[in-house]
Amino acid sequence: MHLAELNIGRLSQPIDHPDIAEFADNLDRINGLADRMPGFVWRFQDDSGNATSVQAFDDPLIIANISVWETAADLERFVWGTIHRKFYERRDEWFGKMTEHHFVMWWVEEGHRPDLAEAKAKLAHLQAYGPSDEAFGWADLRSAKLWEKSRCA
């Protein structure tokens, strides 16, 4: 089994607004890093190489990231052990606070590429029922520890 994840965020301004420029200007860099990481399998993207032009939700300021990793450790290493962490730590500069779950993980068969509908259903399941074998967060992976040090909830 591989690990899939969906992470959403609500931008404080449209992606082409100057206040978001530093985030937007580094998307290719961070996505390229992910693509080269050990254990990276796949990520959802549009023709530009990211997914910011895909309107995944009714709110056009919500952007989504879906990816698949060989193991939880591979994803954890990318999120918390690379320059990605520095951008995560600055998220308040570009994103508003989310009042519901904005991150979900689930296991997929090797070779499976989740679409947006599947990912949104996993997030909705986590929001409605809490963590389960079907949809969960970092706290539900016993081996994951780096998120705790980064105070990710």
BELCOR-V513877 format. One record per residue. N is the residue number from 1. RES is the residue in three letters. PSI is psi in radians with two decimals (* if undefined). Layout:
n res psi
N RES PSI
N RES PSI
//
This chain:
n res psi
1 MET 2.57
2 HIS 2.88
3 LEU 2.15
4 ALA 2.67
5 GLU 2.57
6 LEU 2.28
7 ASN 2.19
8 ILE 2.74
9 GLY 2.61
10 ARG 1.93
11 LEU 2.56
12 SER -0.34
13 GLN 2.87
14 PRO 2.67
15 ILE -0.46
16 ASP 0.13
17 HIS 2.50
18 PRO -0.55
19 ASP -0.33
20 ILE -0.05
21 ALA -0.78
22 GLU -0.71
23 PHE -0.93
24 ALA -0.69
25 ASP -0.28
26 ASN 0.03
27 LEU -0.81
28 ASP -0.69
29 ARG -0.86
30 ILE -0.74
31 ASN -0.69
32 GLY -0.68
33 LEU -0.82
34 ALA -0.80
35 ASP -0.52
36 ARG -0.09
37 MET 2.49
38 PRO 2.35
39 GLY -0.15
40 PHE 2.39
41 VAL -0.89
42 TRP 2.70
43 ARG 2.58
44 PHE 2.29
45 GLN 2.75
46 ASP -2.95
47 ASP -0.36
48 SER -0.19
49 GLY -0.06
50 ASN -2.90
51 ALA 0.36
52 THR -0.35
53 SER -0.15
54 VAL 2.06
55 GLN 1.75
56 ALA -0.40
57 PHE 2.92
58 ASP -0.63
59 ASP 2.02
60 PRO -0.20
61 LEU -0.16
62 ILE 2.15
63 ILE 2.69
64 ALA 2.57
65 ASN 2.19
66 ILE 2.32
67 SER 2.86
68 VAL 2.41
69 TRP 2.64
70 GLU -0.72
71 THR 2.85
72 ALA -0.64
73 ALA -0.64
74 ASP -0.81
75 LEU -0.77
76 GLU -0.73
77 ARG -0.74
78 PHE -0.88
79 VAL -0.81
80 TRP -0.16
81 GLY 0.25
82 THR -3.07
83 ILE -0.36
84 HIS -0.67
85 ARG -0.68
86 LYS -0.68
87 PHE -0.67
88 TYR -0.76
89 GLU -0.37
90 ARG 0.18
91 ARG -0.55
92 ASP -0.33
93 GLU -0.43
94 TRP -0.38
95 PHE 2.58
96 GLY 2.88
97 LYS 2.39
98 MET 2.36
99 THR -0.25
100 GLU 3.07
101 HIS 2.43
102 HIS 0.06
103 PHE 2.35
104 VAL 2.55
105 MET 2.73
106 TRP 2.73
107 TRP 2.43
108 VAL 2.71
109 GLU 2.53
110 GLU 2.31
111 GLY -0.24
112 HIS 2.40
113 ARG 1.82
114 PRO 2.45
115 ASP 3.09
116 LEU -0.68
117 ALA -0.75
118 GLU -0.80
119 ALA -0.76
120 LYS -0.65
121 ALA -0.66
122 LYS -0.74
123 LEU -0.76
124 ALA -0.66
125 HIS -0.78
126 LEU -0.73
127 GLN -0.69
128 ALA -0.67
129 TYR -0.12
130 GLY -3.11
131 PRO 2.47
132 SER -3.11
133 ASP -0.39
134 GLU -0.54
135 ALA 2.29
136 PHE 3.06
137 GLY -3.02
138 TRP -0.72
139 ALA -0.34
140 ASP -0.01
141 LEU 1.83
142 ARG -0.57
143 SER -0.32
144 ALA 2.16
145 LYS -0.42
146 LEU -0.56
147 TRP -0.61
148 GLU -0.73
149 LYS -0.45
150 SER 0.04
151 ARG 0.75
152 CYS 2.24
153 ALA *
//
